Amino acid sequence: MISIYPNPTSNEISIKSTEDVENIKVYSASGILIKSILSIRKGELGYLNFKDVSSGMYFLKVLVNGKEIIKKVIIN
């Protein structure tokens, strides 16, 4: 299970998972890769900063155990 909060946000999100996360990629609504981060260990808290990103809807592609999980994030 992956928790992403706060959502919506204006600045930064926290990411926590019950499993090891291999990587996270952030895409714009039009499919452009915005940023990418590598691994977050099970139970640890990871952070993604959105200060340099325009308001709108973004998608996080989270790779966990070889499976892709898609999460939606709203930036105010």
LINLIN-V990263 format. One record per helix or strand. SS is the DSSP state (~ for helix, > for strand). FROM is the first residue (numbers start at 0). TO is the last residue. If there is no record, write none. Layout:
ss;from;to
SS;FROM;TO
SS;FROM;TO
//
This chain:
ss;from;to
>;1;4
>;8;8
>;11;16
>;20;27
>;32;39
>;44;48
>;55;63
>;66;74
//
